Each structure stands twice: as C-alpha cells, then as structure tokens.
Amino acid sequence: MHRLSDLLTDLSTQSCRGPLDTAVRGISFDSRRTEPGFVFFAIQGEHVDGHSFIPDAVKRGACAVVYSDSCPPLPDSVTAVHVSDVRLALSHAASAWSGHPSRQIPCIGVTGTDGKSTTVHLLWQLLNLAGYKAGCVSTVHLSTGGGADKNPFRQSTPEAPEIHRILTEMIEANCQFAVVEATSHGLSDKTNRLRDVHWAGAVFTNLGHEHLEFHGSFENYRHDKCNLFRGLSETTGVGPFGIVNSDDPSESWFRRSTQARTYGISMAGAESDLKIQDIRESAEQTRFSLKYKGEHIPCTIRIPGRYNVFNTSAALLAGSLATGEPIENFARHAGQLRAPTGRMDEVKAGQPYRVIVDFAHTPGSFETVLPMLRTTTERKLIIVFGSAGERDTAKRPMQGSIADAYTDMVFLTDEDPRGEDREAILREIAAGCTGKIEGRTLFLIPDRRDAIRTAFESAEPGDTVALLGKGHESSIIYDTGSVPWNERDVACSILSELGYDHE
C-alpha cells in the first residue's frame, strides 16, 4: 500500500487540490479498469482522450485524478493533480508503485528498425542456456521467468504500468536479467512508456525508414531511438554498456548519446571491437567466425539469413558484457538458438515449392531478406506483401522498388489497411514496381487469403513464395475493426485445399 504523496515525489505538479495522505490501492489509465482507491491518469490516447473518462473513473472509486488539460468538478474526497505531461507522470508513478524494479534487475534494451525482436529472443535464450534465469519482453514474446508466451499486449512496448509490473514479476521469479525490446514509440517523449526504466545495457541493430508518421522526421525518429542509450545507468551493478552496429551510418549518434562504454560490431570490415568474418551459408546452417580481443571464435547457427549472423553476434556480445563471462561461453550454445515465431518460418506441407512466412515490413528489412531469398531460390521468387494503413506512406514505393529488383512476381495485398482505401495503398506500392507488368508479374489483390492462394497457384517446383509483413501477428486491422489472422495457419489451410497436407 502506498500513499498518494509517495507517487507524486518525482512529479512536477502545476497544482494539487485535495488530500495527499490518501491510501492508494492501484494506478490506472483506463477508467474501465479503475477500482476504489485507484489513481486515474487521464492520458491522451491515439484515438480517445482520457480526460473525457474522468467522471467514469471517479464513479468507479478513483481516489485521485492526474490530468493536464481540464478536469470537471470532483468530490472533496478525490484529489485533483494538475501536471504538464500526464504520460510522464504515469511513468514516474508506475515505477514508484512497483518499487522501481529496473533498479533491482539488470535491464538490457534492444532498439533499431529491424532485428529487435529476434535479438531480444536470441539473448534471452543465450542467457538461459548459459545457466542464468532471464525474462524478456518483445513484440512477439513475453517471459517472466518461464517459457516464452505470446505477447498479449496490443503494443510492442506496453504502457509504463505494465512494463514495471512485468519487471516486478521477473524479480519475484528470481530472474537475473530482463531483456526488453525498446521500440521508438516506447522510447519517445510523446509516450514515456520506457522513461523510468534504468538500462544496464543497450543494443542498436540498425536504422532505416519507419514510423515517420509518428515521429515526424527521420531525425526525430533517431533522437527517440537514442533515448535508450541516454538511459544507461549503473544502478544494478551490471554495466552500463552499449553495443552499436558499426556498419550503420547512425552509429555515432548512439555513441554520443551516452557516457557509457560502447562496443562496435561490424560485418563489413569497419573499425570495431567485434568483427564478423568468414560467413559460410548452407541450407541447414550458417558458420562464421568472431574476432574479439585478438581471439577468433567459431560459431554456428541454424537460423537462415546473414542479418541473423549480426543479431546473434550482438546477443553473444551482450551476454558476455552483462555477465562478465567470456563470449566463448555463449558461442558454444549458438547452435541451439531458434528464431522467434513468424521470422523466416518455413511452411512444409509436401508442396514442391518453398513457402516462407516472415515479418519483414520495412524497406530495410526487404533489403536484408529478399537478397537472401533470391540467392537460395532455384527458380522464381514470388512475394506477397502490403503496407500498413495510417502509417508511414513514404516507404510504400520504396518497398515496391526493392521487391521489383529482387523478385519475379509480386502480389500486393492487405497488411493492416485500417481506415485507408485498400486499393490506394496497393497503388502507392505498385508505383515502385516499374519493372513488373500488371496482370502478368504484378497483381493487386486486396483480400490477403485470395492473394496467397493465387500466389501458390502461380508457383512451380523450385520456386519460393515469401509471405511478408504479418509474421507473428494475430489480426488484420480494417476500418471496421480487427479480423483474426494467423499467416502460417492460413498458408497451411490453402496448401491443404490445393492437395498438400503433409510434411
């Protein structure tokens, strides 16, 4: 049990009316989840304003309301706290309510445009394989000390109260480390979801073109990503350390964002602390060597894609820096690593062509995934993808151009059109497919199931059909709401209808 004053310690309040010694039973930002004795934070959501729900929260028993705009008259027993930024106040209060858990468990954050979820999943596995107990939070998975379950939240980065509750559950389960996917939305000063997480370690994978509809510019996007490195601290006795991609043009921005020691990783021969060398790929595995501190460390993974060589190497180095153990102690477990759900997931039902499900949905991830699929495909490379509605529109022709360069047939379809015109989204992507002929090598089929089926019907022995953009996601969002969706299950169902139903 806390007193209201305990949760307001770090807040810069503009005014406060009502008792501060009130006993608080919980905090909420959703009036429907407000109970007697809760503090209600009236946050501005993407579609609704929490201020309009203040009366409902009070009716349900809120003992205090934190607001920034205007507040209706409240009973004398309900404290009204006026602040300039409710989300910032929510972050401070959430950390205080949970006892500041990130000061008790070393938190390692992973940020970047692509590879975040995979790197989190790989580091989480490596720590556990090496004998440490770790939890993780990513777009795909959530673990508070046991196995990795599906992330139940609608956001990749949950709101601050949920983040600090999850970290508390990890501590209660005796986890020694928390590995957290740090998205640009979660790191942004607009949301402050991760503002009060103290980071022991930070990993930067890469920076590309994504979420500019939210951040406004690439510079703002990069600035928000750098907040992870700005948050590095020594509160847990581990680190602080930063790991950067030395081959990425933005690496210096991340290095300059922190006074912590940073380590570079390079696959392209750039000056760095860890160099990735001698990459040899086959259908079953990828072998490579790490040069670190003058030593050459052999490594083998059974996850396809050169980009996963970088993701694995970043996870290996992070594990070593977090624990103080030699990187070799983690490299010996690399062959046991598995990719997260919906990442380079091959669907086998006895069909004579290869079917791959992957979450790739940015120009950068297309530039990474498609060359790999091109080189490992005997005949035609066929791609099925779309682009999210009400999101970054500038990337659409870029996606189309990259698909045009590497593939033989392109099927454009729904991803999450939301309130946008479905056909218009596909036309914007198609503008980049200048080398394709509509009706022969370029098809615009909004219904995703129909698009996948038509792509399968167009495939021949030796072809690869890549289903990109949905990966692990469990729905397609339209203007009328969400429709349940499981890309792998849909692919299996269509293959069964076509007569393929066995491994």
N, C-alpha and C positions, 0 to 999 in steps of 0.2 A: 504494500500500500504506500502511495506517495501523497504528499501534499501538493496542492496546485503550485505553490511557490517553488517547490523543487524542480518543476518542469519549466519554470519561467526564468531560471537563473541565467541562462545564456541568451535570453531574448532581449532585443532592443525594442521595448514596447513604447508606443506613442501615447497610450493612455490605458488605464485599468480601472474598472468600476466594479466593486463587489469584493467579497471575502477572498483572501489568498490562502487561508489555512484550511480550505476545504479538502477533505479526503477524496482522492481521485482513484477510481476503480479501473480506468482504462482510457485510451485515446482512440478517436475515430475520425475519418474524413468522409464517411458515408453515413448519412442520417439513418438509413435503414439498419445499420449495424451499431447504432448508438444505444447504450443501455444506461440505467440510472447510475449516476456518479461518473460518467464519462466526460472528457473534454472533447468538444467537437471543433474541428478545424475546417473552416469554410474555404476550401481551395477552389481555384478556378480550373475546371477540367477542360478537356478538349472540346466537349460539346455542351456541357452544362456548368453553371456557376453555383458553387456550394453555398453562396450567401442566400440563395433562394430557398435553401433547405434548413436554414437556422430554426424557423418555427417548428419544423418536424422534429429536429434533434432535441429541442427543448421539451417538446411534448413527450418524447421518449425518455426523458430524465437527465439530459445533459446538465452537469453542474457548472460548466463554463463553456464559453464560446470564444474562439480566437478568429478574428476577421480582419480584413484590410480595407474594404470599401465602405459599406454601410451595414448597420445592424439594427433590426427592429427593436422596439422596447422589450426588455426582458424582465422577468420577475426579480425581486430584490435578492432572492436566494441564488440566482445564476450570475456568475461573474462574467463580465464582458471585457475581453482583452483586445485592444486595437494594435495591430502591428503593420509594418510596411510590406512585409512579404510573408504570407501565410505558409507557403511551402517551406521556406527557410525555418520558420518557427516549428513546423511539423517535424522537420528533420532533427532539430535540436531536442525537441521534446521526446521524439521516438527513441533517440539514443539514450537520453536520461532515463526514460521509463524502463528501458531494458537493462539499465546498469552499465551503459557504454560497453557493449560486448566486444567491439573491434579493438578495444584497448586490452582485451584479455586473450584473444585468439589472433594469431598472425593471419592477416588477410592479404591474399595475392590477387591483384586485379589484372585482367587481360582486356585490352582495348585495341581498336583498329577497325577498318572497314570490313575485312574478310578474315576468316580463320579464328574468330574469338571463341565461339562455342567449341570448336574442335580442340583448340589449345587448352581451354579450361578442362575439357573432358580427358585429354591426354595427361595433363599434370595431375589431375585428381586420381587417375588410375596409377600413375607412377608413384605417387606418394604412398598410396595404399599397398602397392606391390612391394615397395621398399620397407614396409613394416610400420608406416605411420598411419594414423587414422585421420582422414580428411573428409570434409564436406565440400559441396560445390553448388553453385547457382549459375545456370546458363539459360539461354533461350530454349534449349532442348531439355535439359535435365536439372533435377534438384535432388540433392542428397544431404541429409543432416547427420550422417554417420553410418548409414546402412547402404543399401544398394541405390542405384540411380533411378529415380522415378521420373515420369514426365512432368515438366514444369507446368503447374496448374494455373499460373497467372496469365492474364491476357497480355501483359507487357513482358518484354525480355528482361527488363530491370523492374522488379516490383517497387511499390511505393515505400517510403522510408520506414514506416512502422513494420511492414512485412519483412524488409531486409534485416532490421535489427532483431526481430523475433526469430528469424531463421538462424542468425548468428548465435543467438542465445540457445536455441535448440542444439546447435552444434557443440557448444560449450557443455551443455548438460549431458550430451552423449560422449563427452571426453574426446572430442575431436582436437587434434593438434594444429590443424591448418584449415583455413577456409579459402577456396578458390572461387573467385567471383567474376563473371562476365560483366565488364564495365562498358555499357553502351553510351553513345554520345547523348542520348536522351537522358539517361540516368545521371550522367556527369554534368549535364547542362545546369547553369544557374537558373534557368527557367523552371526546372522541376526540383532540383536539390534532393533527388532521391538518394544519392550517394554522398551528399555533402559531409555528413558526420561519420563516415567510415574512415578510420585511420588505416592507411595502407602500409604493410610491411614490404611488399614487393609490387612492381608494376611491369607489365609486358606490353609492348607496342608491336603489332604484327605488320600493319601497312596502312596507307591512307589513300582512298580513292573517292569516287563520285557517288555520294549517297546522302539522303536526308536533308538536302539543301532547302526543301520546302519548310523544314522546321528551323534550321539554323540560320537561314537567310543568305549565307555565303560560305564558300569553302574555308575562308579564313576563320569565320566564327565556328565552323564545324571542327577545324583543327584545334582552335583555342579550347573548346569544350572537351575534346579528347585529352588535351594536355592536363586538364584538371586532375586526372588520375595521378600523374607524376607530381603535381603540386601537392597532393595529399599524402605523399610518402612521409612517414614519421617513425620514430624509434620506440613507440610506446609498448611494444610486446617483447622486446629483446631480440627480435629477428629483423635483420636488415638494418636500415632500409636499402633496397636495391632496385634499379631499373634495368630493363632489357629492351633494346631497340633493334629495329631492322636497319642495319647499316646500308642496305641497298635502296632504301626508300628516301626520296628527296626531302621528306619532312622530319627525318630522324633528329636533326639538330634542334628543331623546335621542342621536341620532347626532352632532349638532354638539357636544354637551357631552362626547362620548367622546374627543375629540381636541383637541390644541392646534394642529393644522394648520389652514391657511386652508380654509374650506369655502365652497362656492358653491351657491346655491339655484336650482332650476328650477321654474317654475310654468306650468301651462296654465289655471289658474282665476283668474288675476289677483292672486295673493298677492304680497306683497313678496318679491322675489327678484332675483338677479343676471341671470338669463336668463329672459325671458318668451316664451312661445309664443303667437302671435297669428294671427288671420285664417286659421283652418283651413278649407280647402275640399276636400271629398272627392268623388271620382267613382269609377266602376267601375275605371278604369285607373290612377289616381294620386291622391295627396294633396298639395296645395300648402299651405304655411304660411309664416309669417314669424317670425324670431327677433329679438327686441330685446335687444341685448347691448352694453354700454358705449356707449349712445347711438345705436348704429347699427341699422338694420333690414336683416336678411339674408334674402333669399328662399330658399326651399328646396322641393324636390320629391322625393317618394319614390314608388316603385311597389310598396309593401308596404301591404296594407289594414289599417285599424284605427287609431283615434285614439291608442290606447295605444302604437302603434308610432311615432307622432309624438314622444311623450315618450322612448321608448327611443332613437330616432335622435338626438334633441336631446342626451340625456345622452352618447351616444357622440361626437357632434360636439364638445361642450364638453370631454370627457375627452381627446380627440385634441389639441385646442388647448392645454390645460393641460400635457399630457405633453411636447409637442414645442416649445412656445413659439411656434408658428405661429398666425396669425390664424384664427379659426373659419371665415372665408370660404374659406380654402384647403381645408377639409374639406367644407364645404357644397356645393361645386361637384361633388363626387363622389357626393352622396347619391342621385342618380337611378340609379346603378349598383348600389346595395345590393340584396342578396337576403336573404330571411328564411331561418333555418336549417330543416333538414328537419323536417317534422311541425308546422310553425307556419303556420296559415292556408293550408294546402296544398290547392288545388282539384284535384279529380279529374274529368277530362273524358273521357268515352267515348262521346259522342254522345247521352247521355240528356237528356230535356227538363227536368230539374230540376238544381239545383246541389248538388254534394257537396263538403263541406269537411272536411278532417282537421286537428285541432288538439290540442295537448297540454293545453289548459285543464282543470284538475282541482281547483281551489280555489274557494271562494265568491268571492274577489276576482277571479280570472280569469274566472269566469262573469259577474260584474257588468260586466266590461270587454268580453268577447267577444260575449255574447248581445245587448246593445243594438245593437251594430254590425251583427250579422247580421239582427236584426229590421228595422232601417231599410233594409237593402239587399235584403230579400226581398219579391218581388211578392205572393206568396200565403202559404201555410203555412210556418212554421218548425218543423222536426221535429228532435228532438235524441236522440242515442244516447249514453249515458254510464253510468258506475258509480262506485264509490268503493273505494279500496284496503282490503283486509282487514288486521287487526292494525295499523292506523294510526289517526289522529285520527278518532274516531267522532262527535264533536260537530258536525263540518262536514256530515255527511250530510243531515240535514233542511234545513240551510241551502242546500245545493246544490239540493235538491228544490224549495224555495220560490222560488229565483231562476229555475230552469228553468220552474216553473209560471207565473211572472209574464211571461216573455218569449216562450214557445213555445206552439205549438198542439197538438203531440203529443209525448209523452215516452216513450222506450223505455229502460228501465233494464236494465242487463246487467253482466256481469263486467268488472272492471278488473284487479285482482290480488287475488282473494279470500283467497289464502294458506290459513291453517288455519281461517278463519271460515266459518260457514254462509252459502252463497251467497244463498239466499232471504232470510235475515235481514238481510243488508246492504241488499238492494234494498228491503225493507220499511221500513228506517230512512230511506232516501232518500225513499221514497214518502210518508212521514208529512208531508213538507213540500209535497207536490203536492196541496194541498187543493182546488184548482180543477179538477182533472182527474178523469175518470171511468174507473176501471179497465175495460179491455176495449174502450173507445172512444177515449179520448185518452191513456190511461196503460197501458203494457204492461210487465210484469215477465218478461223472457226472459233467464235466466242465460247461456245459450250466446251468446257475442258475435257469432259469424257468423250465427246464426239471427236475432238481434235486428237486425243491419244489413240482412239480406235482407228481413225483414218491414217495416222502415222504408222501404227502397227501393220495395217493392211498394205501400206506402201513399202514396208521393209522386206528385204530379201536376205538369204543366207549370207553371213559375213558382215551385215550392216550393224550399226549401233543406233539405237533410239534413246536419246537423252531427254528425260523429263525434268526440267529445271524450274526452280522458283518456289516450289511448295515444300519439298523435303519432308520435314517432321511435322509440318503444320496440320491442324485438325479441322480447318474450315476454310471456305471461300467466302469473302465478305462482299455482299451486294448492298444496294441501297435499301433493300427490304430487310436486311439482317444477315446473319451468318448461316451458311449451309454446311452441314458436316462433310468433311472430306479427309480421306486418307489416300495419298498418292500411290503408295505401294499396293494397298488393297484394291484400289480401282484398276491399277495395271494388271494385277493378278486376275481380277474378275473378267476384264476384257480378253486377256490371253486365254482364259478358260472358255469364254464364248467362241473364241477362234479355234478351239480344239486343243489348246495346250494347257494341261492342268497337272503336270508332274515335274519334279526336279530332274 
